[in-house]
Structure formats: C-alpha cells, structure tokens
C-alpha cells in the first residue's frame, strides 16, 4: 500500500510538470500572431523556409502596397508605336484609288495604287512627299498620308489645249484654245451662247469687229472686248450709198457731218469671207478726200458725191501686189507678190534667172522649201530668206528608221558613227506642215542619249535601238519591244529598252528647222553612268 501511494504521488507530480511546460510553450508562440487573412504563411522556427527572403507585410496593408517587381514593367501600349495604321482607300482623279497606310513614329506613309481592280504600283513617302506617274496622272503622297492625282499633258507637237470659256461681259463670251509651242491661239466669240464670229492669232495678236465691238485675241489666249465709240445722232446724217464703187469691189456709205462729209468703205474680208468696214474717208471744207487700196482709187467730193476707179486690171479687196525681185545671193533670187489684206505671200525662186521652184504661205504663217541644198523661207509679209543646209558629216551610215516613235508624232533616222550612234528626230513644222529635222541625238560609248519635247521622251541606246513614249503611258512594269506605232523600217527585231525612272534631261544638238526655237524644242546632251 505504501508503494502504491508513492507511485501515485510521483505520477501526479510528473503530470503537473508536463502541464506547466505545455502552457509556457503556448504562451510563447501566441505573442506574435499571424495577420488575419493576410495570405502569409506562418513560419515556425526550425522549418525549411527560414533561409528564404519574405515579402514584408505592413500592418493594415494589402497587395497594392507592394513595390512592383523589376521585370514586370509598364505593359500599356503607348501612342506613336512602330505599327502601320491604315487610312483606308482614297478615290483620286482619273479613276485611280490609293490604299494609304501611315507610320507616325517614322514620319512615313505608303500607298498601293490601283484602277479598275488592276494594281498600278506602290508609292512610299518617308520624311518628304513622293510622286509617281501612273496612267497619265502624277500621283503625290505626303508622309502624313495626304494623296492627290493631277492629269499630265500629252506630248503632241503643236497640239491645241482648251483654255475654257472667258466671260467678256454684256452676254459676250469667248471659247479659247491655245497652241503654246506654235505661239498661236483661236477663239469662238459668242453672244448669249450664239457664236457671232471667230479669231485666230498666229505669232501676233488678232482683232475683229462684231456689232461695233472690237475683240482682240493674243497668242497666249487672252481676249479683250472694246466698245467702239458710236457717233452721236446729230453728228452724222446718212446721205447716199454706192455699190461696187468704180468696179473696185468696195461699197460706200456717205454721211453729212458738221465739218463736211464722211464715207465708210465696206467689202468682204478674204480671210474670213465676212462683210466688214475697211476704212472711212473724211472730207471737210472745199477739198475732196481721197483713198486707195491695192490699185483701187476713191474720191469723196465736197458735195458728198463719190467717184471710184481702178488701175489697169480690176481688183478686189485682198488682191496681189508685186514686191519686185529680191536678190538672195549666190545667183539666187525671188520674185515676190503680197496680198497684205489676206496676210499671204507667194514667191518664184530662181537660180541665175532659171526657175527652180515656188512658195506660197497660208494666212499669217511662213512657208519653207528645200531647193538644191538650200532652205528658202517665205513669210506672210513677203520677206524671204535663204539658208544653205549643212552637208551631212562623213562617217554616218544609215541603220534604221522609226515612224511615229512611241506615239510621239516624231520620226527618227538612226545612223552609225565612229563614236557610236546618231538619231535625227523629224516632225512636221507647224508653220508649213513640211517634214523637217528638229534635232539630233548623239550617243557615244556605253552611255545612252536622251531627249524630250513637250511631254514626249526619246532614248537612243548604245546598240542603236530607240525607245519613245509620252508622259502618262504605262507598261505595267514590263519591257516594251521597240516597235512604235507606224512600225520600224529596219533592224529592231527583238530589241528592248526601258525608260529611266529618273528625270530625263533633254539631249541633242542645235536646232535644224526654221521656227523650231519658237516651238520650245530643247534638247541637251546627258549621259547616264553605268552602274
């Protein structure tokens, strides 16, 4: 029994010690409780996580109070990035569409050009505008994506350009066309939409009178209208009228004035066929007033009566007047006649008094003809010149000929020379209609020769073949065979050439036809270096 009590006492003491130790341990760990719902693991001493870095959690803090990690960064896209932005399709002149894209950060734009569903190429502008000729239009694209198309002029020598209708006031208008290369203009004069007359200025201004109004047309296409001063009713009283006075072809209307008498002279204008007033005779006091025209004579007497007569042969307005024989040198001479009112002239060309040929101009124009190696040019005022043609240089061998090269209106004859090739460009002179040599392209070595005129371009290649085209024509990026409209007469089979995409600078020699300078035909030699 004693053993039993001792054993019981020992057990009780041991149990008390164990309970005390348990309370001490619990109280120690309760001093640092984990934050409620903080998402942090409670790490006890002696675990495997003791050596790892832990995020510091401030009391009362949350996830937003954490500092971002270095590798996370700001993932929000910024404007002006490296991506292309489409501006959509733009409709341009001539049925051309441009699908435009821009890249603002690079100050660049690009456009895909098309027409009728067929792609015409692409255009890129980086830092500055860019242009390209497609289907007869120049398309321009800016780095900001603005795009436009402007129609080009075609290269036809002496072609007419419509300048539209000019309002002259009081219901009058003028529909004007201009041929800049020929320094000519023409206009239809209308009143309230009804054509009343026409004007044509060739090399100089032209005027006509319609309904007591004088219209003047200049070679640049400008038209002016001036109302003629109408005499007051008490200034002139009609007296009598004469028809075909003295067989002259002129009619006359006589009026009484305060000073005496006046007579208006009327006849048909040969150049237009219109009945116009040519002049007015004014008589005063006791003396008659006299006048004449190309062999026809008139007298307005002090009593208001008139007389008319003609020199030997009957004449009509626009008759011929002899200008005599002009010495042209080296035995050449020209017997010239002039019709001043019709602005035409004609001449018989002779060598040592033997007739060699003749010339006649059209109204207001010049005419040229080559006779025995000399070019004779007759002007509408009756003046005539002779120019000895240059003898072809030795060493030129004919190779081939092109007709209407590239649809330009020019023919070309190609010759082989010691230095390379030469090509004579031939077209009609706008003043006479005769075929003349406008200029010569000269090619040497491995460099081609270039030329251009009024939108028409030409290339003479180092192999003697030629290419011609006019601005606005396209080939879809393919090479064209050198067989222009009209055909190649010799030696072009299988030849190909492409126009240089850079701006062509005209190439060639001096002018070879009279009047070519006035037509603005400029060709300057330039060789293109081989790559």
C-alpha positions in Angstrom: 0.0 0.0 0.0 2.9 2.3 0.8 4.4 1.6 -2.6 1.2 2.3 -4.3 0.8 5.8 -2.7 4.4 6.7 -3.5 3.8 5.7 -7.1 0.6 7.7 -7.3 2.3 10.8 -5.9 5.1 10.6 -8.4 2.7 10.4 -11.3 0.8 13.4 -10.1 4.0 15.5 -9.8 5.1 14.4 -13.3 1.7 15.3 -14.8 1.9 18.8 -13.3 5.4 19.4 -14.7 4.2 18.4 -18.1 1.2 20.7 -18.0 3.3 23.6 -16.9 5.7 23.2 -19.8 2.8 23.0 -22.2 1.3 26.3 -21.0 4.7 28.1 -21.3 5.2 26.9 -24.8 1.7 28.0 -26.0 2.1 31.4 -24.4 5.4 32.0 -26.1 4.1 31.4 -29.6 0.9 33.4 -29.0 3.0 36.6 -28.6 3.4 37.0 -32.5 0.1 36.0 -34.1 -0.3 36.0 -37.9 -2.3 38.8 -39.5 -5.8 37.6 -40.3 -6.4 36.9 -44.0 -3.0 38.3 -44.9 -2.2 35.4 -47.2 1.1 34.9 -45.4 2.3 31.5 -44.2 3.2 31.2 -40.5 6.8 30.1 -40.4 7.9 28.4 -37.3 11.4 28.1 -36.1 13.2 25.1 -37.5 11.2 24.8 -40.7 12.8 24.8 -44.2 11.6 28.3 -45.1 13.8 30.0 -42.5 16.6 30.8 -45.1 14.3 32.3 -47.8 13.5 36.1 -48.3 10.0 37.0 -47.3 7.9 40.0 -48.6 7.4 42.5 -45.8 3.8 43.0 -45.0 3.0 46.2 -43.2 0.2 46.2 -40.7 -3.1 47.0 -42.3 -1.5 46.8 -45.8 -2.7 44.9 -48.9 -1.3 43.8 -52.3 -1.3 47.4 -53.7 1.2 48.4 -51.1 3.8 46.2 -52.6 6.6 47.6 -54.9 6.4 46.2 -58.4 9.0 43.7 -59.5 11.7 45.0 -61.8 10.9 42.6 -64.6 7.2 43.4 -64.7 7.3 47.0 -66.3 4.5 49.1 -67.7 2.7 46.9 -70.3 0.3 49.7 -71.5 0.8 50.4 -75.3 2.0 54.0 -76.0 0.8 56.1 -79.0 3.2 56.5 -81.9 4.5 53.0 -81.8 6.1 51.0 -84.6 2.8 49.7 -86.1 1.4 50.9 -89.5 -2.1 52.4 -89.4 -4.4 52.1 -92.4 -6.2 55.3 -93.5 -8.4 53.3 -96.0 -8.8 53.7 -99.7 -8.8 57.2 -101.2 -10.6 57.9 -104.6 -8.4 60.1 -106.8 -8.8 61.7 -110.2 -8.8 59.5 -113.3 -10.5 56.6 -111.5 -7.3 55.9 -109.5 -7.6 54.6 -105.9 -4.9 54.7 -103.3 -4.9 52.4 -100.2 -3.0 54.5 -97.7 -1.1 53.5 -94.6 0.9 55.7 -92.2 3.6 55.2 -89.6 3.6 58.3 -87.5 6.7 57.4 -85.4 8.7 57.2 -88.7 7.1 60.2 -90.4 6.3 57.8 -93.3 3.4 56.8 -95.5 2.8 54.2 -98.2 0.1 53.7 -100.8 -1.0 51.0 -103.1 -2.3 52.4 -106.4 -5.0 50.7 -108.5 -7.5 51.4 -111.2 -10.4 49.2 -112.2 -9.2 46.4 -109.9 -5.8 46.4 -111.6 -2.8 47.3 -109.4 -0.7 50.2 -110.8 2.2 50.0 -108.3 3.1 51.4 -104.9 4.3 54.8 -103.6 6.3 55.4 -100.4 7.0 58.8 -98.8 9.5 59.0 -95.9 10.3 62.4 -94.5 9.2 64.2 -97.7 6.5 63.9 -100.4 7.0 61.4 -103.2 5.4 61.3 -106.7 4.9 58.8 -109.4 3.3 59.0 -112.9 0.6 56.4 -113.5 -1.9 56.1 -116.3 -1.4 59.7 -117.4 -1.6 61.2 -113.9 1.0 62.3 -111.4 0.2 60.9 -108.0 1.8 62.6 -105.0 1.9 61.2 -101.4 2.9 63.1 -98.3 4.4 61.5 -95.2 1.2 62.3 -93.3 -0.8 60.3 -95.8 -2.3 63.0 -97.9 -2.5 61.8 -101.6 -3.6 63.5 -104.8 -3.5 62.9 -108.6 -3.1 65.5 -111.4 -3.6 64.9 -115.1 -0.5 65.3 -117.3 -0.3 66.8 -120.8 0.5 64.6 -123.7 3.4 65.3 -125.9 1.9 66.0 -129.4 3.9 68.6 -131.4 1.8 71.7 -131.9 -1.2 70.3 -130.0 -4.1 72.6 -129.0 -5.1 73.0 -125.3 -8.6 74.1 -124.3 -8.4 77.2 -122.1 -12.1 77.2 -121.4 -14.7 80.0 -121.9 -13.9 83.5 -120.9 -16.7 85.9 -119.8 -16.3 89.2 -121.6 -19.4 90.9 -120.1 -22.7 92.1 -121.5 -23.5 88.5 -122.6 -20.4 88.1 -124.7 -18.0 85.2 -124.2 -15.0 83.6 -125.9 -14.2 79.8 -126.1 -10.4 79.8 -126.3 -7.8 77.2 -127.4 -4.0 77.7 -127.2 -1.1 76.1 -129.1 1.7 77.2 -126.9 4.5 75.6 -128.9 3.3 77.3 -132.1 2.6 80.6 -130.3 -1.0 80.5 -131.6 -4.5 80.9 -130.2 -8.0 80.7 -131.6 -11.4 81.7 -130.1 -15.1 81.5 -131.0 -16.8 84.7 -130.0 -20.4 84.2 -128.8 -23.3 86.5 -127.7 -25.7 84.8 -125.2 -24.3 81.4 -126.3 -24.7 82.0 -130.0 -21.4 82.2 -132.0 -21.1 85.5 -133.8 -17.5 85.2 -135.1 -14.1 83.7 -134.7 -10.5 84.9 -134.2 -7.1 83.2 -134.8 -3.8 84.7 -133.6 -0.7 83.2 -135.1 2.6 84.7 -133.9 0.9 88.0 -133.1 -2.4 89.4 -131.8 -5.5 89.4 -134.0 -8.6 91.7 -133.9 -12.1 91.7 -135.4 -15.1 93.9 -135.2 -18.6 92.4 -134.4 -21.6 94.6 -133.8 -19.5 97.7 -133.5 -17.4 96.0 -130.8 -13.7 95.2 -131.3 -12.4 91.9 -130.0 -8.7 91.3 -129.7 -7.1 87.8 -129.1 -3.4 87.5 -128.1 -1.2 84.5 -128.7 -1.4 83.5 -125.0 -5.1 83.1 -125.3 -6.3 86.3 -123.6 -9.3 88.0 -125.1 -10.4 91.6 -124.7 -13.6 93.5 -125.8 -13.8 97.2 -126.5 -17.0 99.0 -127.4 -16.3 101.4 -130.4 -17.5 104.9 -129.9 -20.8 105.4 -131.6 -21.2 108.8 -133.1 -24.0 110.9 -131.6 -27.2 111.1 -133.7 -26.7 114.7 -134.5 -23.1 114.2 -135.8 -23.7 112.1 -138.9 -26.8 112.1 -141.3 -27.0 109.4 -143.9 -26.9 110.8 -147.5 -26.4 108.0 -150.1 -24.9 104.6 -150.7 -22.7 103.2 -153.5 -22.4 99.5 -154.5 -19.1 98.2 -156.1 -17.9 101.7 -156.4 -16.0 102.1 -159.8 -15.8 98.3 -160.1 -13.5 98.2 -157.2 -15.4 95.6 -155.2 -16.0 98.2 -152.4 -19.3 99.6 -151.3 -19.6 103.1 -149.7 -22.0 104.8 -147.3 -21.9 108.7 -147.3 -22.9 110.7 -144.2 -23.2 114.5 -143.7 -21.2 115.9 -140.8 -20.7 119.3 -139.3 -17.3 119.6 -140.9 -18.3 118.2 -144.3 -18.9 114.5 -145.4 -17.7 111.1 -144.4 -17.8 107.8 -146.4 -17.5 104.3 -144.8 -15.9 101.8 -147.2 -17.1 98.2 -147.0 -16.0 94.9 -148.6 -15.6 91.2 -147.9 -12.6 90.1 -145.8 -10.8 87.4 -148.0 -9.5 85.6 -144.9 -12.9 85.1 -143.3 -15.5 85.9 -146.0 -17.3 88.4 -143.7 -18.5 91.8 -144.8 -16.5 94.3 -142.8 -15.7 98.0 -142.8 -12.2 98.7 -144.2 -11.8 102.4 -143.8 -13.6 105.8 -143.5 -12.9 108.8 -145.8 -13.3 112.2 -144.1 -13.9 115.3 -146.2 -14.0 118.9 -144.9 -14.2 122.4 -146.5 -13.8 122.7 -150.2 -11.2 119.9 -150.7 -12.1 116.3 -151.6 -11.0 113.3 -149.6 -9.2 110.5 -151.5 -8.2 106.9 -150.7 -6.8 103.8 -152.4 -6.4 100.1 -151.9 -4.3 97.8 -153.9 -4.9 99.6 -157.2 -8.4 100.8 -156.5 -8.9 104.6 -156.0 -11.7 106.6 -154.4 -12.6 110.3 -154.1 -15.2 111.9 -151.8 -16.0 115.3 -153.2 -17.0 118.5 -151.3 -20.7 118.0 -152.4 -20.9 114.5 -150.9 -20.7 112.6 -154.2 -18.1 109.9 -154.8 -16.0 108.5 -157.8 -14.2 105.3 -158.0 -11.8 103.7 -160.5 -9.1 101.0 -160.7 -5.7 100.8 -162.3 -5.3 98.6 -165.4 -6.8 95.4 -164.1 -10.0 95.2 -161.9 -9.0 94.5 -158.3 -10.9 93.3 -155.3 -10.0 93.6 -151.6 -7.2 91.1 -151.0 -5.6 91.4 -154.4 -2.0 90.7 -155.1 0.7 93.4 -155.1 4.2 92.9 -156.6 7.1 93.3 -154.2 9.6 93.0 -157.0 12.6 90.7 -157.2 14.8 90.1 -154.2 18.5 89.2 -154.5 19.2 86.2 -152.2 22.9 85.9 -153.1 25.0 83.3 -155.0 22.8 83.7 -158.1 19.6 83.0 -156.3 16.6 85.5 -156.5 12.9 85.5 -155.6 10.1 87.3 -157.4 7.6 88.1 -154.6 3.9 89.1 -154.5 2.0 90.1 -151.5 -1.7 90.1 -150.5 -1.5 92.3 -147.4 -5.2 92.2 -146.5 -5.2 88.4 -146.7 -1.9 88.2 -144.9 -0.4 85.8 -147.5 2.5 85.9 -149.9 3.9 83.9 -152.8 7.3 83.8 -154.5 9.0 82.3 -157.6 12.5 81.0 -156.7 15.2 81.3 -159.4 18.9 80.4 -159.8 20.7 82.5 -162.5 17.3 83.6 -163.8 16.2 79.9 -164.2 13.1 79.0 -162.3 13.8 76.4 -159.6 10.6 76.3 -157.5 7.9 78.3 -155.8 6.5 79.1 -152.3 3.2 80.3 -151.0 2.2 80.9 -147.4 -1.0 80.4 -145.6 -2.6 83.4 -143.8 -0.3 84.7 -141.2 2.1 81.8 -141.5 5.5 81.1 -143.0 6.4 78.5 -145.6 9.7 76.7 -146.2 11.1 74.6 -149.0 14.5 72.9 -149.7 15.9 73.5 -153.2 19.3 72.3 -154.3 20.6 72.1 -150.7 19.2 75.4 -149.6 16.2 76.1 -147.4 14.1 79.0 -148.5 11.6 80.5 -146.0 8.9 82.9 -147.1 6.9 85.0 -144.5 3.4 86.3 -144.9 4.7 89.9 -145.1 6.6 89.0 -148.3 10.1 88.8 -146.7 12.2 85.8 -147.8 15.4 84.2 -146.6 17.8 81.6 -147.9 19.9 79.2 -145.7 22.4 76.8 -147.1 21.9 73.4 -145.5 24.9 71.7 -143.8 26.4 68.9 -145.7 26.0 65.6 -143.9 29.1 64.8 -141.9 31.2 62.0 -143.4 31.2 58.7 -141.5 27.5 58.3 -140.9 25.9 55.0 -142.1 22.2 54.6 -142.1 21.0 51.9 -139.8 17.2 52.0 -139.3 14.2 54.3 -139.3 11.3 54.7 -136.9 7.9 56.2 -137.7 5.8 58.0 -135.0 8.3 56.9 -132.4 6.4 55.8 -129.3 3.2 57.6 -130.5 5.1 61.0 -130.0 4.4 62.3 -133.5 8.2 62.3 -134.3 10.0 60.0 -136.8 13.6 59.1 -136.3 16.5 58.0 -138.6 19.4 56.2 -136.9 23.0 56.3 -138.2 26.2 54.5 -137.1 29.1 56.8 -136.4 32.7 56.3 -135.3 31.8 57.4 -131.7 28.5 55.4 -131.5 25.1 56.3 -133.0 23.2 59.4 -134.0 19.4 59.8 -134.5 17.8 62.6 -136.5 14.4 63.5 -135.0 11.9 64.5 -137.7 8.5 66.1 -137.4 6.2 68.5 -139.2 6.9 72.2 -139.0 3.8 73.8 -137.5 4.1 76.8 -139.7 4.4 75.0 -143.1 3.4 71.4 -142.4 6.7 70.2 -144.1 8.8 67.4 -142.5 12.0 68.9 -141.0 14.8 67.7 -138.8 14.1 69.1 -135.3 17.2 67.9 -133.6 19.9 65.1 -133.5 20.6 62.8 -130.5 24.2 61.9 -130.3 25.2 58.7 -128.4 28.8 57.6 -127.6 30.4 54.8 -125.7 28.2 52.8 -123.3 26.0 55.8 -122.4 22.6 56.3 -123.9 21.4 59.7 -125.2 18.2 61.2 -124.1 15.8 63.8 -125.5 12.3 65.2 -124.7 9.8 67.7 -126.2 6.5 68.8 -124.6 6.0 65.6 -122.7 7.4 63.3 -125.4 10.6 61.3 -124.4 13.2 59.6 -126.5 16.2 57.3 -125.7 19.0 56.3 -128.2 20.6 53.1 -126.7 24.3 52.1 -127.1 23.2 49.3 -129.6 21.5 51.9 -131.9 17.9 51.0 -131.0 15.5 53.6 -129.8 12.6 54.0 -127.3 9.9 56.6 -127.4 7.0 57.4 -125.1 4.8 60.2 -123.9 4.2 61.1 -120.2 1.3 59.2 -118.7 1.7 55.9 -120.6 2.4 52.8 -118.5 3.6 49.3 -119.3 2.6 47.6 -116.1 6.3 47.2 -115.2 7.1 45.2 -118.3 9.5 46.0 -121.1 8.2 47.2 -124.4 9.5 46.0 -127.7 10.8 48.9 -129.7 8.2 48.8 -132.4 6.4 52.2 -132.1 3.1 52.9 -133.8 3.8 53.0 -137.5 6.4 50.3 -137.4 10.2 50.2 -137.6 11.6 50.0 -141.1 14.8 48.2 -140.3 16.8 46.4 -137.7 14.7 46.5 -134.5 13.7 42.8 -134.2 13.9 41.7 -130.6 15.2 45.0 -129.2 14.0 46.1 -125.8 14.6 49.2 -123.7 13.1 50.8 -120.6 12.8 54.5 -119.8 14.9 55.7 -117.0 12.8 56.3 -113.8 14.9 59.4 -113.0 14.0 62.8 -114.6 15.2 62.9 -118.2 17.3 65.8 -119.3 16.9 66.5 -123.0 19.9 65.6 -125.2 20.8 66.6 -128.6 22.4 69.3 -130.8 21.4 72.6 -132.2 18.0 73.4 -133.9 17.8 72.2 -137.5 14.5 73.6 -138.7 13.2 77.2 -139.1 10.8 78.2 -136.4 11.8 75.3 -134.1 13.1 77.7 -131.4 9.7 79.4 -131.2 8.2 75.9 -130.5 10.3 75.4 -127.4 12.1 72.3 -128.6 15.0 72.0 -126.2 17.4 69.0 -126.2 20.6 68.9 -124.0 23.0 66.0 -124.1 23.4 63.9 -121.0 24.9 60.5 -120.5 24.0 58.2 -117.8 26.8 56.5 -116.0 26.8 52.7 -116.0 26.3 51.0 -112.6 
